[in-house]
Amino acid sequence: MSTEESRVQGEIMKKSVNLTSCRAIGKATAPVWFTATDTVNRPEVLLDYQELLDDNERRRYASFRFPADQHLYLVAHALLRTSLSRYADVAPQEWRFSRQDGERPEILHGPDPESQLRFSLSHTPGLAACIIAEDVDVGVDVETLNREVDAMSIGNRYFSRFESRDLAGLSGCARQTRFLEYWTLKEAYLKACGRGLSIPMNDFSFACDDNGVWRIGFFSDAHSTPDAWQFLCVRPTPDHVMSVAIRRLDRQPFEIPTRETVPLDGMFTAQRRSGGGI
């Protein structure tokens, strides 16, 4: 594609996006958007997704060996970009991100810097999800229930003694599901902290109370107080587990609306000439 073709394509994409629908998130709301990735397979839509990626994302996309991994990465990053554009007057292809080794990605170029949008993105075979919030740390993690794992072996190595004891009291599908609940909760918390695996997984522990509310406990002083955190663990599809972590600065409860979407659906109008170009 020539430089002029790229410029024209970019201008059309900018004009096609409907930014009049963008809205503020709100100080006590952290929306979650998810996509069943296997349902997104129209070639023209996937081409539109590729046009949203920046140079770094395109290189990463091209580096995957298997088409299924390419597809999952592409849909996930289209989901992130279009979801961010719901809450800022920025076209999906204009977002830029920075990431230091071992740290969570941050928005490098976006809306007014005084309005600090934060996000977290996760994907697993069949599902991509992102959470967005303003001025608070958030994390999301998803896993497929079809993942074959040795729950007790991994749990005894990485989980707290309380979590391992809970797993030992279960069997079959119940044990596998509980393992993935613990795993995604821990991953979501680590993502929200922004420090990756520098925090040992057995340095903190999760438990679900009688009301179905997940709570965290710490075994060292290296963490914030448990009351500063809010968690959610749900089944967005029959085949997946999704967990969310939010660091609440004022300890007030957050709304966490969870919605399924298809990236670009309702935001763009495809404008293709014959031959497949835009």
C-alpha positions in Angstrom: 0.0 0.0 0.0 1.4 3.4 -1.0 1.7 6.3 1.5 -1.2 8.1 -0.2 -3.4 5.0 0.0 -2.6 4.7 3.7 -3.4 8.4 4.3 -6.8 8.1 2.5 -7.6 4.9 4.3 -6.9 6.5 7.6 -9.1 9.5 6.8 -12.0 7.2 5.8 -11.6 5.3 9.0 -11.7 8.5 11.1 -14.8 9.7 9.3 -16.5 6.3 9.7 -16.3 6.2 13.4 -19.2 7.5 15.4 -17.6 9.4 18.2 -20.7 11.3 19.2 -21.7 8.3 21.3 -18.6 8.4 23.6 -19.4 9.0 27.2 -17.7 9.4 30.6 -17.3 6.2 32.6 -18.0 7.7 36.0 -15.9 7.6 39.1 -17.5 4.4 40.5 -18.0 2.4 37.4 -15.6 0.0 35.6 -17.3 -1.5 32.5 -16.2 -4.9 31.2 -16.6 -5.7 27.5 -16.1 -9.2 26.1 -16.2 -10.9 22.7 -16.8 -14.5 21.8 -13.8 -14.5 19.4 -14.8 -17.6 17.4 -18.0 -15.9 16.2 -16.0 -13.1 14.5 -14.9 -14.5 11.1 -16.0 -12.3 8.2 -12.9 -11.5 6.2 -13.9 -7.9 5.6 -14.3 -7.3 9.3 -11.0 -8.9 10.1 -9.4 -6.6 7.5 -10.9 -3.6 9.3 -9.5 -4.9 12.6 -6.0 -5.1 11.1 -6.3 -1.4 10.0 -6.8 -0.4 13.7 -3.5 -1.8 14.9 -0.4 0.3 15.3 3.0 -0.8 14.0 4.0 -2.7 17.2 0.7 -4.6 17.2 1.1 -5.4 13.5 4.5 -6.9 14.1 3.3 -8.9 17.0 0.2 -10.1 15.0 2.5 -11.2 12.1 4.8 -13.1 14.5 2.3 -15.7 15.5 2.9 -19.0 13.9 -0.7 -20.4 14.0 -3.7 -18.7 12.4 -5.8 -19.3 15.5 -3.4 -17.3 17.7 -3.3 -14.5 15.1 -7.1 -14.4 15.1 -7.4 -14.3 18.9 -4.8 -11.5 19.2 -6.4 -9.5 16.4 -9.9 -9.6 17.8 -8.7 -8.9 21.4 -6.8 -5.7 20.4 -9.7 -4.5 18.2 -11.9 -5.0 21.2 -9.6 -3.0 23.4 -9.3 -0.1 21.0 -13.0 0.2 20.2 -14.0 -0.2 23.8 -11.6 2.7 24.9 -13.2 4.9 22.1 -16.6 4.5 23.8 -15.3 6.7 26.6 -13.1 9.2 24.8 -13.2 11.3 21.7 -10.4 9.3 20.2 -10.7 7.1 17.1 -9.8 3.4 17.8 -6.8 3.4 15.5 -5.3 6.5 17.2 -4.7 5.0 20.6 -1.0 4.4 21.5 0.3 2.4 24.4 3.5 2.1 26.3 4.8 -0.8 28.3 7.9 -1.3 30.4 9.2 -4.8 30.9 7.3 -6.5 33.7 4.8 -3.6 34.0 1.2 -3.2 32.8 0.6 -1.3 29.6 -0.6 2.3 29.9 -2.1 4.7 27.5 0.6 6.8 25.8 -1.7 8.8 23.5 -5.3 9.3 24.1 -7.7 11.8 25.7 -7.1 14.8 28.0 -4.2 13.6 30.3 -6.1 15.0 33.3 -8.6 12.2 32.7 -6.6 9.0 33.3 -8.3 6.1 31.6 -6.9 2.7 32.8 -7.5 -0.6 31.2 -6.7 -4.3 31.3 -7.0 -6.8 28.5 -7.1 -10.6 28.5 -7.8 -13.4 26.1 -8.0 -17.1 26.0 -9.2 -19.5 23.2 -12.8 -18.4 22.3 -12.9 -15.2 24.5 -11.4 -11.8 24.8 -12.3 -9.3 27.5 -11.2 -5.8 28.7 -12.1 -3.6 31.7 -11.8 0.2 31.6 -11.9 2.6 34.5 -10.9 6.2 35.3 -8.1 6.9 37.7 -8.1 3.5 39.4 -6.1 0.3 38.9 -8.0 -2.5 37.3 -7.2 -6.0 36.1 -9.1 -8.7 34.2 -8.2 -12.3 33.4 -10.1 -15.0 31.4 -9.6 -18.7 31.0 -11.3 -21.5 29.2 -12.9 -24.2 31.2 -11.7 -26.7 28.6 -8.1 -26.1 29.7 -6.6 -29.3 31.1 -4.6 -28.7 34.2 -3.3 -30.6 37.2 -5.2 -28.5 39.7 -3.8 -30.0 42.9 -0.2 -30.0 41.7 -0.3 -26.4 40.6 -2.4 -25.3 43.5 0.0 -26.9 46.1 2.9 -25.1 44.4 1.4 -21.6 43.8 -1.7 -21.2 46.0 -2.1 -20.5 49.7 -2.7 -23.4 52.1 -6.3 -22.3 52.4 -6.9 -22.4 48.7 -5.1 -25.7 48.3 -7.2 -27.1 51.2 -10.4 -26.0 49.4 -9.3 -27.6 46.2 -8.5 -30.9 48.0 -12.1 -31.0 49.2 -13.5 -31.0 45.7 -13.2 -33.3 42.7 -13.8 -33.5 39.0 -15.3 -30.5 37.3 -16.0 -28.7 40.6 -12.2 -28.8 41.4 -11.2 -27.7 37.9 -13.7 -24.8 38.0 -12.6 -23.7 41.4 -9.0 -23.8 40.4 -9.7 -21.5 37.4 -11.6 -19.2 39.6 -8.6 -18.9 42.0 -6.2 -18.6 39.1 -8.1 -15.8 37.2 -8.7 -13.9 40.5 -5.0 -14.0 41.2 -4.0 -13.0 37.7 -6.5 -10.1 37.7 -5.1 -8.9 41.0 -1.5 -9.0 39.8 -2.5 -7.2 36.6 -4.2 -4.4 38.7 -1.1 -4.1 40.9 1.0 -3.7 37.7 3.9 -5.7 39.1 3.3 -9.0 37.3 4.8 -12.2 38.9 7.1 -10.2 41.2 4.4 -10.8 43.8 4.3 -14.5 44.8 0.9 -16.1 44.2 0.9 -17.7 47.6 1.5 -14.3 49.3 -2.3 -13.6 49.1 -5.4 -15.7 49.3 -9.0 -15.6 48.1 -12.2 -16.8 49.7 -15.8 -16.6 48.7 -18.3 -15.6 51.4 -21.8 -16.8 52.0 -23.1 -14.0 49.7 -21.0 -15.0 46.8 -18.6 -12.1 47.3 -14.9 -12.8 46.7 -12.5 -11.3 49.2 -8.7 -11.2 49.4 -6.4 -11.7 52.4 -2.6 -10.9 52.6 0.2 -12.7 54.4 2.6 -9.8 54.4 2.7 -6.0 54.7 3.7 -5.5 51.1 0.1 -5.1 49.9 -2.7 -2.6 50.5 -5.5 -3.3 52.9 -8.0 -6.0 51.7 -10.9 -3.5 52.0 -9.3 -1.4 49.2 -10.1 -4.2 46.7 -13.2 -5.3 44.9 -13.4 -8.5 42.9 -15.8 -10.2 40.6 -15.7 -13.7 39.2 -18.3 -14.7 36.6 -19.0 -17.1 33.7 -19.4 -14.8 30.6 -20.0 -17.9 28.5 -20.7 -21.5 29.5 -17.1 -22.4 28.5 -15.2 -19.6 30.3 -14.3 -18.0 33.6 -13.6 -14.3 34.0 -12.3 -12.4 37.0 -12.0 -8.7 37.6 -10.0 -6.8 40.2 -10.4 -3.1 41.1 -8.4 -1.0 43.6 -10.9 1.3 45.2 -9.2 4.5 46.3 -12.1 5.6 48.6 -13.3 2.0 49.3 -16.7 2.7 47.8 -18.3 -0.1 45.8 -17.9 0.0 42.1 -20.5 -0.9 39.5 -19.1 -3.5 37.0 -21.4 -3.7 34.0 -20.5 -6.6 31.9 -21.5 -6.6 28.2 -20.9 -8.7 25.2 -20.0 -6.9 22.0 -18.4 -7.3 18.5 -15.6 -4.7 17.8 -16.7 -2.0 15.4 -20.3 -3.1 15.4 -22.3 0.1 15.4 -19.2 2.2 15.5 -18.0 2.0 11.9 -19.7 1.8 8.5 -17.6 -0.3 6.2 -16.7 1.7 3.1 -15.0 -0.7 0.7 -14.3 -0.2 -3.0 -14.3 -3.1 -5.4 -11.1 -5.2 -4.9 -11.4 -5.2 -1.1 -9.6 -1.9 -0.4 -11.1 0.9 1.7 
